[in-house]
Every structure is written in C-alpha cells, then in structure tokens.
C-alpha cells in the first residue's frame, strides 16, 4: 500500500472510530459488537444442549444434597475449600502453586524465574 492509500485507510478508520464514540456518548453508553469474532459459530439449541444443561443441574443438586447429608462429603468439601483458600492466600492460586511444585521437581528447566 502506498502512502496515499495508507492515509485514506487511516482517515477512514479514524472517522469510523469517532462516529462510534459519538454514538456511544449520545445514547445509552453501550457499544454494539461488530466483526466476525462476535458471531457465535454454533447453534446453541437442540437435544445435546438440553442433556448437558440437565446433567449440570442434576449434579449440582446431587452434590448439594450429599454435602448436607453425609459427613465424609462435608469433610471432603472442607478439605478442598481449605486447600484452595491456602493456595490463594499464600501462592496467589493453585496454578502458581503447581508451577512452584513443578520447578522444585525439575530445577534445571527454570530459566527466567
């Protein structure tokens, strides 16, 4: 692209941005999504989605029931929650704790840390 073509393209892009900002400030301060990345690629209806939704509802209800009814499930939930709170408080999350464990096991792989 030559210099004149770049100027035209950039000016067009700038005018488009200014028009969107003007519309944003004059109306309800919401941007309209645009571009191909905002188009959902799949149809989110059908039997498979209803089965998945039903499964998540069922398992959520099941875990809630088991948590209130059985001591060992309460203990499991307590231990799991305690571990995640510990990891968050002292290591900024489980992912960083796992990274520390990994580099402790394989110290020769540590480069910039």
N, C-alpha and C positions, 0 to 999 in steps of 0.2 A: 504494500500500500504506500502510495506516495504521500508527501507532506500535506497536500491539499485534501486528499481523501481522509487522512487522519484527523485533520481539523474539522471536516464536516461530520465525521463519525463522533468525535468527542463533543462537538457542539450539540449534536442531536441527542447524545446520551445525557448531557448536562440539562438540556431543556426538558427531557423526559423526567429526570430526577426532580427538577424544580416544580414541574406540574404535579408530580406525586406528592411532594411536600406541601404544596399549596392546598391540594385536595385534603391532605391529612389534617392540616391546621384549620381549615374552614369547616370541616364536617365533624364526625364523631371521634376523630383521632385514632382511626384504625386503618392499617394498610391492607390493601387487597392482595392476596397471594397471587403470584404470577410465575410463569416459567414451567418447564416440564417437571421440575423436582417437586412441585406441589400437586401433581396429578397422581392419585393413588393408582398403582399399576394393576391391582386386582379387585375383583368384585367381592365385597365383604358380606356376602349373604350366602345362604344355602345350608344344606344339611351338615356339612363339616364344621361350619362355624357354630351352629346350634349345639352340636355334640361337644365341641371344645368348651363353649360357654357353660353348658350344663355340667361338664366334668369339673370345671373350676368352682362352680357354685357348690356342687356336691362335696368336693374335697375340702373346701373351706368350712362348710357346715360340719363335716365329719371331724376335722381337726379341732374345731371349737368344742364340739361335744366331748371328744376324747380328752381334751385338755381339762375340762371341768369334771369329768367322771373318774379318771384314772390317775393315781398318784405318780406312776412311772412316767406318764406323758407330761405331767406337770413338772416333774424333775428334769426331764429332757428339755422342755421349753425353757426352764430356768437356767440350765447349764448353757444351752445355746445362746440365750439372750445375754447371759453374763459374759460369755466369750466374745460376742460381738461388741458389747459395751467396753470391755477391756481393750480389744483391738482398736476400737475407735479412739478411746481416750489416750492410750499410750503409744500407738503406732499409726494413727491417722487412718485407720481402716484395715480390713482383713487383707486387701490386696497388697498393701505395703508390708504387712507382717509376713505374708508368704514370700514376697521378694527378699526380705531380710533373711528368712529361713533358707531360701534358695542360695543366696550369696554366701551364707555361712557354711553351707554344704559344699559349694563349688567356688571357693575364693579366687581361683585363677581366672574365672570368667568376668570378674568385676573389672570394669575399665575406667569409667569416669566417676564412679560414685565414691 
